[in-house]
Amino acid sequence: MAVRTPGRVVETNRVMGPGQTSGGIDDVVNTPVLVGPQRTPLWWWIGFSISGALLTLYLVSIVHLVTVGTGIFGNNSPVMWAMPIINFVWWIGIGHAGTLISAALLLFRQPWRTSINRFAEAMTIFAVVCAGLYPILHLGRPWVFYWLLPYPNTHGLFPNFRSPLDWDLFAISTYASVSILFWYIGLVPDLATLRDQAKSRFQKLFYGTLCLGWTGSARAWTRYMRAYILLAALSFPLVLSVHSTIAMDFAVSQVPGWNNTIMPPYFVAGAVFAGFAMVLILGIPLRRAFGFEKIITMRHLDNAAKLMLATGMIVVYGYFIEIFMAWYSGVEFEVFMAYNRVFGNYGWAFWLLILCNFVAIQPLWFRRVRQSPWALFLISIIVSIGMWLERFVIIVVSLTRDFLPSSWGNYTPTFWDWSLFAGSFGLFFTLFFLFIRLLPSIATAEMKELAHHDAHHGSDPWETIRPKYYGEGTR
């Protein structure tokens, strides 16, 4: 239960910067949310306008796709899977860091998660929305996508559960529903705070409805904490299962370069790698724009950078083990595919992703770089580009050279391929700008709880909040 300590200065480097008070958290986080439209910062309007323009491009591209057909894509034979699937895997990978930060770090009792988990969870949901639309848009008849669901119907249709398309449907829907529920449950106490602090009648009604009648009683907190920890325990395996399922879309095929047992752990590490890069891309400007320097401290940036470096090195190991296993297998087609990836027509993409995902992250071994916001921001953007190139190499390059030379063919994206990709950024950032304007981007209740503990008890906040999370000693 969050307890305010008016006038008390909390000196701590575990959760916040020195001099940040428990009451000051509300002032920093909730005040920008509760101000009227006329006091919305100019940078927000500029960013929202740009993302709105890209969203318009996205909607125009979808209308053109539905009216004309999938022929507007550059997909051909043999490259049947191209930009839509590349972007799908890229976006779903970005959506993994939020769940990892929220669920895994909570289960491992890492208090530093509280400063970044809220906007990371929101990032997860918005990225999954962007990803989930791509398999639907990739269908020949996207308006009947509901045929993928096992529902009773008079036509006697039933999904083919051996199809990777159905695997994606169930993986994404499960991941999205649990992530949304986990995010919303964590929001409830903060929504109640906004309800109590709101000045206008509309805001009181809006936040009062969303907080579900939260009273802050001991019984409410006990049930809240139990639900929160159970959802965390349910969400953590999804980090492993969802992208493993996406990896199996490729690994179960006979295509050279795809049929590898390393695919599931390799994809999971890549997803966390790309996800933490996006957390830093969003968190560093957010930290500066809202004045969160005492909440999202250098320690948080340093920890995120360490995790990005660790997962990045796992991904690089995957690159080289793929090449080694192709050679070690002695299979002619696998050897040729490895050679084609490195020295073929698209060899530039392979070497560029090595530059982005391997060379660019090496400065993270140095603490000075890990605690430089602008250096981390630049490296994170480079990593995001590299992870998109990785999906391009895995999907497109593998399909351009099949078993028969007579079926070989290159691939070139069209304008509509790129417009859908650019437009998906518009969807993502439009949702994100609305989120940071209407809802608290920092988990204020958890921050105040940890700040109060550090002020009164010292080192480990879990020694006193553990009974609350697990319901010990409370009835």
C-alpha positions in Angstrom: 0.0 0.0 0.0 1.4 3.4 -1.0 1.9 5.8 1.9 2.6 9.4 1.4 5.2 11.2 3.6 4.6 14.9 3.1 7.6 17.0 3.5 10.0 14.1 3.9 13.0 13.9 1.7 13.8 10.4 0.5 17.5 9.9 0.0 17.8 6.8 -2.1 19.6 5.6 -5.2 17.7 2.3 -5.4 14.5 3.6 -6.8 14.8 7.3 -7.5 17.4 10.0 -7.5 18.3 11.9 -4.3 15.9 14.5 -3.1 12.8 13.0 -4.7 9.8 12.9 -2.3 6.9 10.5 -2.3 4.4 13.3 -2.8 6.7 14.8 -5.5 6.1 11.7 -7.6 2.4 12.7 -8.0 3.5 16.2 -8.9 5.9 15.0 -11.6 3.9 12.1 -13.1 0.2 13.0 -12.6 0.2 16.8 -13.2 1.0 16.5 -16.9 -1.8 14.0 -17.3 -4.4 16.2 -15.5 -3.7 19.5 -17.1 -6.3 20.8 -19.6 -5.8 20.5 -23.4 -4.7 24.1 -23.7 -1.7 23.4 -21.5 -0.6 20.3 -23.5 3.1 20.8 -24.4 4.0 21.8 -27.9 6.3 18.9 -28.5 3.4 16.5 -27.8 1.3 18.2 -30.5 4.1 18.0 -33.0 4.8 14.4 -32.3 1.1 13.5 -32.3 0.6 15.3 -35.7 3.5 13.4 -37.3 2.3 10.1 -36.0 -1.2 11.0 -37.1 0.0 11.7 -40.7 1.8 8.3 -40.7 -1.4 6.7 -39.4 -3.3 8.2 -42.3 -0.8 6.8 -44.7 -1.3 3.4 -43.0 -5.1 3.6 -43.4 -4.8 4.6 -47.1 -2.4 1.7 -47.7 -4.9 -0.8 -46.1 -7.8 0.5 -48.2 -5.7 0.2 -51.3 -4.7 -3.4 -50.3 -8.3 -4.5 -49.7 -9.6 -2.9 -52.9 -6.7 -4.0 -55.2 -5.3 -7.2 -53.6 -2.0 -8.5 -52.4 -0.5 -7.9 -55.8 0.5 -4.5 -54.6 3.2 -6.2 -52.5 6.6 -7.2 -54.0 6.0 -10.8 -53.1 6.7 -13.3 -55.9 7.6 -16.9 -56.5 9.7 -18.1 -54.7 9.6 -15.2 -52.2 6.1 -15.7 -50.9 6.8 -14.4 -47.5 8.4 -10.9 -47.5 7.8 -7.5 -46.0 4.5 -8.3 -44.1 6.1 -11.2 -42.3 9.4 -9.4 -41.8 7.5 -6.5 -40.1 5.3 -8.9 -38.2 8.3 -10.7 -36.6 10.0 -7.4 -36.0 7.0 -5.8 -34.2 6.2 -8.9 -32.1 9.9 -9.0 -31.0 9.7 -5.4 -29.8 6.6 -6.4 -27.7 8.7 -8.8 -25.6 10.7 -6.4 -23.4 7.6 -4.9 -21.7 6.5 -8.3 -20.4 10.1 -9.3 -19.4 10.5 -6.0 -17.4 7.1 -6.2 -15.8 6.8 -9.9 -15.1 10.3 -11.4 -15.0 11.8 -8.6 -12.9 8.9 -8.6 -10.6 9.2 -12.3 -10.0 13.0 -11.9 -9.5 12.3 -9.1 -7.0 14.1 -6.3 -8.8 12.9 -2.9 -7.5 14.4 -0.9 -10.3 11.7 -2.2 -12.7 9.1 0.2 -11.1 10.5 3.3 -12.9 10.2 1.8 -16.4 7.6 -1.0 -16.3 4.5 1.1 -17.0 5.5 2.6 -20.4 7.3 -0.7 -21.3 4.0 -2.6 -20.8 2.2 0.0 -22.9 4.9 -0.4 -25.6 4.2 -4.2 -25.5 0.5 -3.8 -26.2 0.9 -1.2 -29.0 3.7 -3.3 -30.7 1.5 -6.4 -30.5 -1.4 -4.5 -32.1 0.9 -3.5 -35.0 2.3 -7.1 -35.3 -1.1 -8.7 -35.2 -2.5 -6.8 -38.1 0.3 -8.0 -40.5 -0.8 -11.7 -40.8 -4.3 -10.5 -41.5 -3.2 -8.0 -44.1 -1.0 -10.7 -45.7 -4.1 -12.9 -46.3 -5.6 -12.9 -49.8 -9.0 -12.1 -48.3 -8.3 -10.3 -45.0 -12.0 -9.6 -44.4 -12.6 -13.2 -43.6 -9.7 -13.6 -41.2 -12.2 -14.9 -38.6 -12.2 -18.2 -40.5 -9.0 -18.9 -38.6 -11.0 -19.2 -35.4 -12.5 -22.6 -34.4 -16.1 -21.4 -34.2 -19.2 -23.4 -35.1 -20.4 -22.6 -38.6 -22.9 -23.9 -41.2 -20.2 -24.2 -43.9 -18.3 -26.9 -42.0 -15.1 -25.0 -42.0 -12.5 -25.7 -39.4 -9.0 -24.2 -39.0 -5.9 -26.3 -40.0 -4.1 -26.5 -36.7 -1.0 -27.7 -38.5 -0.7 -24.3 -40.2 1.8 -21.8 -38.8 -0.9 -19.1 -39.5 -3.1 -20.6 -36.8 -0.2 -20.9 -34.4 0.4 -17.2 -34.8 -3.3 -16.4 -34.2 -3.4 -18.3 -30.9 0.1 -17.1 -29.8 -0.6 -13.4 -30.4 -4.2 -13.4 -29.0 -3.0 -15.1 -25.8 0.0 -12.8 -25.4 -2.1 -9.7 -26.1 -4.9 -10.6 -23.8 -2.7 -11.5 -20.8 -0.5 -8.4 -21.5 -3.5 -6.0 -21.5 -4.9 -7.5 -18.4 -1.5 -7.3 -16.6 -1.1 -3.7 -17.7 -4.6 -2.7 -16.7 -4.4 -4.4 -13.2 -1.2 -2.4 -12.5 -2.9 0.8 -13.5 -5.9 0.6 -11.2 -4.4 2.2 -8.1 -2.9 5.0 -10.2 -6.2 5.6 -11.9 -7.8 6.0 -8.5 -5.2 8.6 -7.6 -6.0 10.5 -10.8 -9.7 10.3 -9.9 -9.0 11.9 -6.5 -6.7 14.6 -7.9 -8.9 15.5 -10.9 -10.4 18.9 -11.1 -12.9 18.7 -13.9 -16.1 16.6 -13.8 -15.2 14.8 -17.0 -11.8 13.6 -15.6 -13.4 12.4 -12.4 -16.0 10.4 -14.3 -13.3 9.1 -16.8 -10.8 8.0 -14.2 -13.4 7.0 -11.7 -14.9 4.6 -14.2 -11.5 3.1 -15.2 -10.4 2.5 -11.6 -13.3 0.2 -10.9 -14.3 1.7 -7.6 -10.9 1.3 -6.0 -10.9 2.3 -2.3 -7.4 1.5 -1.2 -8.5 -0.7 1.7 -6.2 -3.4 3.1 -8.5 -6.1 1.5 -8.3 -4.4 -1.9 -4.5 -4.2 -1.7 -4.2 -7.8 -0.7 -6.4 -9.0 -3.6 -4.6 -6.7 -6.0 -1.2 -7.9 -5.0 -2.2 -11.6 -5.3 -3.7 -11.0 -8.8 -0.6 -9.0 -9.8 1.8 -11.7 -8.9 -0.3 -14.5 -10.4 -0.5 -12.6 -13.7 3.2 -12.0 -13.6 3.8 -15.7 -13.1 1.4 -16.4 -16.1 3.0 -13.7 -18.3 6.7 -14.7 -17.8 6.4 -18.1 -19.7 4.7 -16.2 -22.6 8.0 -14.3 -23.2 9.5 -17.7 -24.1 6.5 -19.4 -25.7 5.2 -16.7 -28.1 8.4 -16.0 -30.0 9.3 -19.7 -29.8 6.0 -20.3 -31.6 6.9 -17.6 -34.2 10.3 -19.3 -34.7 8.7 -22.6 -35.3 6.8 -21.1 -38.2 10.2 -21.3 -39.9 11.9 -24.2 -38.1 9.3 -26.8 -39.1 9.8 -26.2 -42.8 12.4 -27.8 -45.1 13.7 -24.5 -46.4 17.5 -24.3 -46.2 18.4 -21.8 -43.5 15.2 -22.2 -41.6 15.2 -25.8 -40.5 17.4 -25.2 -37.4 16.8 -26.3 -33.8 18.4 -23.1 -32.6 15.6 -21.0 -33.9 13.4 -20.8 -30.8 16.0 -19.6 -28.3 17.7 -17.5 -31.0 14.4 -15.8 -31.7 13.6 -15.2 -28.0 17.0 -13.6 -27.4 16.5 -11.4 -30.5 13.1 -10.4 -29.3 14.4 -9.3 -25.9 17.3 -7.6 -27.6 15.1 -5.5 -29.9 12.6 -4.9 -27.1 15.1 -3.4 -24.8 16.4 -1.2 -27.6 12.9 0.2 -28.1 12.5 0.7 -24.3 15.6 3.0 -24.4 14.4 4.7 -27.6 11.1 5.6 -25.8 12.4 6.0 -22.3 15.3 8.4 -22.9 13.1 11.1 -24.7 10.3 10.5 -22.2 12.8 11.0 -19.3 13.9 14.4 -20.7 10.4 15.6 -21.9 8.7 15.1 -18.5 11.6 15.7 -16.2 11.8 12.1 -15.0 15.6 12.3 -14.4 15.1 11.6 -10.6 12.7 8.7 -11.4 14.4 7.1 -14.4 17.9 7.4 -13.2 21.3 6.5 -14.7 21.0 3.2 -12.9 17.9 2.2 -14.9 19.6 3.1 -18.2 22.7 1.2 -17.1 20.7 -1.9 -16.3 18.8 -1.8 -19.5 22.0 -1.4 -21.5 23.5 -4.4 -19.7 20.6 -6.6 -20.6 20.7 -5.3 -24.2 24.4 -6.2 -24.4 23.9 -9.6 -22.9 21.0 -10.6 -25.2 22.8 -9.0 -28.1 25.8 -11.2 -27.6 23.5 -14.3 -27.5 22.0 -13.2 -30.8 25.5 -12.8 -32.4 26.4 -16.3 -31.1 23.2 -17.5 -33.0 24.5 -15.9 -36.2 27.8 -17.8 -36.1 26.3 -21.1 -34.8 23.9 -21.0 -37.8 26.9 -20.8 -40.2 28.8 -23.4 -38.3 26.0 -25.9 -38.2 25.4 -25.4 -41.9 29.0 -26.4 -42.5 29.1 -29.1 -39.9 25.9 -30.8 -41.2 27.5 -31.5 -44.5 24.2 -30.8 -46.3 25.0 -29.2 -49.6 21.9 -27.0 -49.6 22.6 -25.7 -46.1 26.2 -24.9 -47.0 25.1 -23.1 -50.1 22.5 -21.1 -48.2 25.1 -20.0 -45.6 27.4 -18.9 -48.4 24.5 -17.1 -50.1 23.6 -15.2 -47.0 27.2 -13.9 -46.5 28.4 -13.4 -50.1 25.2 -13.6 -52.3 23.2 -10.8 -53.9 22.0 -9.7 -50.4 25.3 -10.1 -48.7 25.3 -6.4 -47.9 22.3 -7.0 -45.6 24.2 -9.6 -43.6 27.3 -7.5 -43.1 25.2 -4.5 -42.3 23.3 -6.4 -39.6 26.7 -7.6 -38.2 27.7 -4.0 -38.0 24.5 -2.9 -36.3 24.0 -5.9 -33.9 27.6 -6.8 -33.1 30.0 -3.9 -33.7 27.6 -1.1 -32.5 26.9 -2.7 -29.1 30.6 -3.2 -28.2 30.9 0.2 -26.6 28.3 -1.0 -24.0 31.1 -2.8 -22.2 32.1 0.6 -20.9 30.2 2.2 -18.0 30.6 5.7 -19.4 28.8 4.7 -22.6 26.0 2.9 -20.7 25.3 6.0 -18.6 25.3 8.4 -21.6 21.6 8.9 -22.6 22.4 10.1 -26.1 24.9 7.3 -26.8 22.4 4.7 -25.7 19.7 6.4 -27.8 21.9 6.2 -30.9 23.0 2.6 -30.3 19.4 1.6 -29.7 18.3 3.0 -33.0 21.1 1.2 -34.8 20.1 -2.1 -33.0 16.5 -1.7 -34.1 17.6 -1.3 -37.7 19.9 -4.3 -37.4 17.1 -6.5 -36.0 14.9 -5.6 -38.9 17.8 -6.5 -41.3 18.1 -9.8 -39.4 14.5 -10.7 -40.2 15.1 -9.6 -43.8 18.1 -11.9 -44.1 16.3 -14.9 -42.5 13.1 -14.6 -44.5 13.9 -13.1 -47.9 17.4 -14.3 -48.5 16.5 -17.9 -47.5 13.6 -17.9 -50.0 15.5 -16.4 -53.0 17.6 -19.5 -53.4 15.6 -22.8 -53.1 16.5 -26.4 -54.0 16.1 -25.9 -57.8 18.1 -23.2 -59.6 15.1 -22.9 -62.0 13.0 -21.6 -59.1 15.4 -18.9 -57.9 14.4 -15.3 -57.9 15.2 -12.0 -56.3 12.9 -9.7 -54.3 12.3 -6.0 -54.4 9.8 -4.2 -52.1 7.2 -1.9 -53.6 6.0 1.5 -52.5 3.1 -0.1 -50.7 5.4 -2.5 -48.8 7.2 0.5 -47.4 4.1 2.6 -46.8 2.5 -0.1 -44.7 5.7 -0.4 -42.7 6.0 3.4 -42.2 2.3 3.6 -41.4 2.6 1.0 -38.7 4.9 3.4 -36.9 2.1 5.9 -37.1 -0.3 3.5 -35.4 2.3 2.7 -32.7 3.3 6.3 -31.9 -0.3 7.6 -32.1 -1.3 5.1 -29.4 1.9 5.9 -27.4 1.3 9.6 -27.5 -2.3 9.2 -26.4 -1.1 6.9 -23.6 1.5 9.4 -22.1 -1.1 12.2 -22.4 -4.1 10.4 -20.7 -2.5 7.9 -18.3 0.5 8.0 -15.9 3.6 6.7 -17.7 5.2 5.7 -14.4 3.8 3.3 -11.9 3.3 5.9 -9.1 1.8 3.6 -6.5 4.7 1.2 -6.7 7.2 4.0 -6.7 5.7 5.6 -3.6 5.7 2.3 -1.8 9.4 1.6 -2.5 10.3 5.2 -1.7 8.4 5.0 1.6 10.2 1.8 2.5 13.7 3.2 1.6 13.0 6.2 3.8 12.0 4.2 6.8 13.7 0.8 6.6 16.7 1.0 4.3 18.0 -1.6 2.0 15.6 -4.3 0.7 12.0 -3.2 0.2 11.0 -6.8 -0.5 11.4 -7.7 3.2 8.3 -5.8 4.0 6.3 -5.8 0.8 6.7 -9.5 0.3 3.8 -10.4 2.7 1.6 -8.0 0.7 2.5 -9.6 -2.6 1.9 -13.2 -1.4 -0.9 -12.5 1.1 1.0 -13.7 4.1 -0.4 -12.7 7.4 -3.4 -11.0 5.9 -7.0 -12.2 5.8 
